[in-house]
Amino acid sequence: MDAVTAVWREESARIVAGLARMLGDVGLAEEFAQDALVAALETWPRDGVPDRPGAWLTTAAKRRALDHLRRARRHDRAVRDLEPEQPGHPGQTEHAEHAEHAEQAEAGDDVLRLMFVSSHPVLPAEERTALTLRLLGGLTTAEIARAFLVREAVVAGRVARAKRTLADEGVPFELPQGPELAVRLASVLEVIYLIFNEGYSATAGEDLTRPALALEALRLGRLLAELAPGESEVHGLVALMEIQQSRADARTGPSGELVQLHEQDRGRWDRELIARGFASMLRAREAGGGLGPYVLQAAIAVCHAQAAGAADTDWDRIAALYGPLARLLPSPVVRLNQAVAVGMATGPEAGLALMDPLLSDPALRDYPPLSAVHGDLLARAGRYSEAATAFERAAALTRNAAERAFLLARAARHRTASPLARAARHRTASPLARTAGTPDMALLGDAADRFLARTDLDAGTIRSYGQTLRRLRLDLGAATPLADLTPALVARVFAAAWSTAAPRTWNRHRAAVRSFGAWAGLGDLPAELPRKHDDRRRRPAVDDQALAALWRHPSTRERALWRLVHESGASAAAVLALNVEDLDLPARRAATLTWGDGAAALLEELVAGRARGPLFLADRRPAPARTPDPADLCPETGRRRLSYERAEYLFKQASGGYTLSRLAASARPPGSGAARRPGPHTLPDSADVSGSDC
């Protein structure tokens, strides 16, 4: 019923917040609120919508909370506080209306408390986002799943884990005080901005944007601004989102293609939203408190909104604003946006100079905007072939179809921009290319395929060399001429991809590059890569602190794998070899493996919707030329089985250098009871600040 849905969207946050204050349990509060919603769906179509539907829902939810407290034999004072009168029906008294007005005085604080609880830093970002949309946005799990292109079971799992974590950690339903307030407020703002960014520029799928999510973030931001009018950063975030959202209609062309900021028709910008953004900036200044990161980003957005055309943009001012922003938020993403601004203000070479250290930053290794910005600066500097390679890499990394098409079109345009330069590179290609008599052999991708197709390499060597060359092709571009492959470029790839790898892994990739360079006649490619000493010392079992951090990793796949290894004591190779059809989920066993509560919950989420194929899947489908054994392919998704090497790498990154064998060594067998009843060292499972066009 549309009326019920509309009322619920507007009133659910206040109802849940009020119940949570009284019950001290967010999960229980939402449960009673949902019961009230079900009652409305049954009653309103028959009896009509009451005069005050929000009050009706509140009373129905409170009655259920009161019954719960009575059953639990809570003290009389709590019962008296919860005694309701039925509003919106004949017989309602003035006293009830007065009580309702008194409760409204606390309603704002309750919703604010709920914001801080649902965005608590104890929760991983994906769980904070799902819980916030559920409790404060009033969205169903199906709506959240559609928005983020994940299965409904995944969202339900995130919400359930978030509630369980809040309860197990004893997070109080109260407003933080003193210095903690600033830290917690930053977490709330981060969640709202994450929601907005996903709506403003979707990370995956066919559509460039998801307007419903962006508008929901705006609603939450404006609500927070009403509840916390003295916080300048809140108004700064609202201003930033309003001004960015004002460009929504101009960001896509007639066919849904991406239109860059400097090419947008500014007549299509929403002037009302821009005016609201300017007003929010004024409120931020009136609130005082100095220039925070959201106020600074909003000031940058104001510079764009004030320019009559792209040529009128005050890039000097924008570049200057990025100085204090980079000091407040010294993140790689902020420095990347700063490189764009400096490149526009001073020239592309200045921007490229700022980008140079970012190209080897492991934090941005697979971040599509890094390569897109690099390509843009290279193109403006007239380095078209390099720009095309950068755009191709960005296209390979992005999961958004509209962005991929845009990037590939730019790559094709720049690839043909300087045919003479490309021909010259082919003429000066490596000895391998000249003797092959095939111009395409001058390209890194084709040479790598030929190298891996050799008959004198065994399967293990091909797999090992293939991992190294795939990273080279991804980072440098398959169309990179072999003549451009230098020790300096190889060293940059190693710094970004394997700077934290164990000595044995580093040396293995180094040997692969050396072998490829010798085969291709390119000399000593790893000349700038020192061999690392590997003392092969035995590492201890994973300690309790590292385990606690691992159980909060954002990836369900990784947590399920690690939990299964930890709780079963089996080798990682044995766990990775499991298929979905091998699992007996109710009995918590597969062949000789058994597991406990932690793995059980995660496995149900991991296999939802799949009936067969490998249990743990790689992130991408295999390339057509490298089709794996059919037993290692998922018939439903087309993805291959997660390799041991990739699993080991991910675990080392997350654990600070531990190996999966050390995780198995720290296992508590289910037979001892420890795995089914996590001890104090095993916490319950829990699940871009860009958003700017500059």
C-alpha positions, 0 to 999 in steps of 0.5 A: 500500500503506497500510503503505508510505504510513504508514512514508513519512509518518513516516520521509521527513523523516529519510531526506531530511535524512540524505541531504541532509547527505551529498550537499549537494543537497536535490533529489538527496536527495529523488530517491534517497529516492523511488527507495527508496519505489518499491523498497518498493512493489515489494518489500514486497507480495511479501516482507512488511514488514521488522521495521524498515521505516524502516531498510530505506528508509534503507538502500535510499536510501543504496545509491543515493546511494553508487552516485551518489557512486561514479559521480561518483568522489567521494573515498574518505572519503565512500564509506566514510561511506556504506557501509551494512549491510542492516538488518532482514534475516538476517545483520545484525550488532551492528556495524550496529545500533551504527552505526545508533544513532550515526546517530540521534544526528545524525538530529534535527539533520539534520531541523532542518537540512532545516526551515531549508533548505526554509523558506529566505527566498530562496524565495517563501512559496508555494514554501517551503510546498510544499517543506516539505509535500513534504520534511517532511510527506511529502505528494505533489504531488497531496495538496498540490494538493488541499489548496490547490485548485490544479493538481498541475502548479502544485505540481510547478512550485513544488517544482521551482523551489524545489529549483533556487533552493536549488541555484543560490543555493548554500544550505548544508545547515547550521544557521544560527548567531548572529544569522542563527538568529533570522531563519531561525527566524522564516521556519520558524515563518512557513511552519508557521503559514501551513500551519496558517492555510490548514487552520484557515480555508481561503482558497478552496473550499466548505469552511470548513476543511481539517483535514488541513493544520491537523493536519500543521502541528501535527505539524511544530510539535511536531517542531520543538519537540522538535528546538529545545526551548530556543526559546520562540517555537517552543513559543509557536507550538505552544501557539497552534495547539493552542488554536486547533485545540481550537475546530475542531469548534465553529466550524461548525454542522450545515450547515457554516455558520460559527459565531463565537467568541462564539456557539460551544458551548464544551462542544465545545472539545477540552479535551485540546488546550487542556491541551496548549496550556497545557503548551506555554505553560509550556515557552515560559516556561521557555525564557525569551528574552522575549515574542516574537510567537507567545508573545504570540498564544498568550497571547491564545489562552489568555485565550479558552480560560480563559473559561467563556463569551463574557461572561467573556472578559478583553478588557482583558487581550487588548487589553493584550497587543496593545500589545506585539504591535503593537510587535513586529509592526507589520503592518496585520493585527495592528492590525486584530485590535487594533481588535477587542480594543479595540472589545470592551474599550472599546466599538465607537467606540474600535475604529472609531477604530483602524480608520479609518487601516486602511480606506485602507491599500493593504496591506489593500485586498482583504483580506476580514477588514478589511471583516468586522471593520469591519461587526461594529464598525459593527453593534455601534455601531448603524450597521446600513446601513453594517454591511450594506455592509461585510459585502457587500464582505467577501463579494465579496472572499472566495473561500471559499463558507462564509464568503461565505454567512455574510457575506451572511446577516449583510448581509441581517440588518443591511440590514433591521435599520433600515427607517426609516433606509433609507427616510429615506435614499431620501427624501433621495437625490440629484436623479438618484434623485428625478427618475428616479422609481426608488428603486433609482437611489439606490444607487451600483451602479445609478447606476454601471450607468446612467452606463456605459450612456450612448450618448454614451460611446465604448468606450475611455471606458466601459472607463476609467470602468468601472475607476474605478467598479468600485473605488468599488462594491467599496470602498464597496458597490453598495448604498451610497446616493448621498446617502452618497457624499462627497468624504471617502469617495472620497478614502479609496478613492483612498488605498487603491487608487491612492496609489502610482499614476503621476500620469497614472493618478491623474488619469484616475481622478480625472477619471472620478469628477468626471464621474460626480459631475457626472452624478449631481448629487453636486457635486465628488466629487474635491474632496479629491483634488489633481490630480498633476503629470505631468512625463512623463519617460521612465523608464530600462529596468528595472534588474538589482535590480528584475528579480531581485525580479520573478522572485521574485514569487509569482504564476505569471501575472505572472512568465510575462507579465513573462518573456515581455515581457522575453525576447521584447522584444515589447510587452505588448499583443502578449503579452496578445493571445496565445491558448493555441492560438497557442503552440508550446511545444516551439519556444518561439515564437508568431507572431513572438515567441520566448522563452527558458528562464525564460518556457518553464518558466512558460508550461508551468505557466500553460497546464497543462490548457488547450487554447484561449482567452486565455493570460493570464486575469483573476482573476474572471469578468466580471459578467453585464451586462458580457460581453466579446467571445467571443474574450476569454473562456476557454471552460474557466474562464469568465474574461476576458482580462487587460486591459492596464490591469490588467497595467500596474497590477500591474507598477507595484506589483511593480516600484516604478513601472516601466512594461511598456514599460520592461520590454520596453526592457530585453529581451535578444532570444533570438537573442543567446543571453542570454534562453536563458542568463540572465545574472547579473541574471536569477535563476532563477524562484522562486515572514495572520498572523491565524488568531486569532478576535479 
